[in-house]
Amino acid sequence: MKAMTPSDTLAAVVGAAPLPRTEVTKKVWDYIKKLDLQDPVNRRMINADDKLKAVFGGKAQVSMFEMTKLISDHLK
């Protein structure tokens, strides 16, 4: 899979090195799990901290499915 360069905003979460899209998603999930950002009631929802809020366009909470689309917008 082709390596993509994350935007500066996304690089704050996954690092600045070019990565395949699958690896970017994996690193975002690692970050979410490490900081326990999944909603405890509805596990499909992600509660954003300040770094993820910037990636998510200012949204405080997004679904898993919306998250992948929003991450794609930060890859070149």
N, C-alpha and C positions, 0 to 999 in steps of 0.2 A: 504494500500500500504506500502511496506517495506521502512523503513527509510534508506537513503544512506548518507554517510559521504562525504562532499565536500572537495576537495583538498584545500591546503592553498591558492592557487591563487583564486579559486572560493569563498572561505570563506571570502575574502576581500570584496566581494559584498553581499553575502547572510548570512554571519555568519558561525561559525564553528560547530553549533549543527547539528546532523544528522536529515535530513528531507526527506519526500517522494519526489520523482522526480517532482510530480505536484507542490508541494509547492516551490521547488527550482526554477522552471520555473516562478511561480507567483512572487517570490521575485526579480528575475532578471528583469521581466517586470516592477515591481514597481520602481526599480532602474532606468531603461531606461526612464520611464515616468517622474520621479522626476527630472532627469537631462536633459530632453528633447533631447534624443539621437536618436530619430527616424528621418530619413532623411525627410525634409519638402516636397520634390518633390515626392519621391518614398517612401511611408510610410512602405513598406515591407522591407526596408533596415535599418539596425541599424549602426549608426556611433559610433565607440568605443572610450571611454575615456581611460586613461592609465590602469585602473583596468580591464576594459573589453577587452582591447587589449591583455593583458596577458592571459585571458581566451580564447580568439579567436585565439591564436597561432600567435600573432603579426599582424593580419589583422586589417586594419583601418575601414573596412566596411564589414558587412556580411548580408545575407538575414535572415529573421525570421526562415526559414526552416533549414538553415545551422547552425544557432545559437543553436537550440535544440540539434543537433548532437554534436557540439563542447562542449556544457555544459555536455552532457553525458560522454564525455571523462574525465571529472573532478570529477565524482562521483564513490565512491567505495562501 
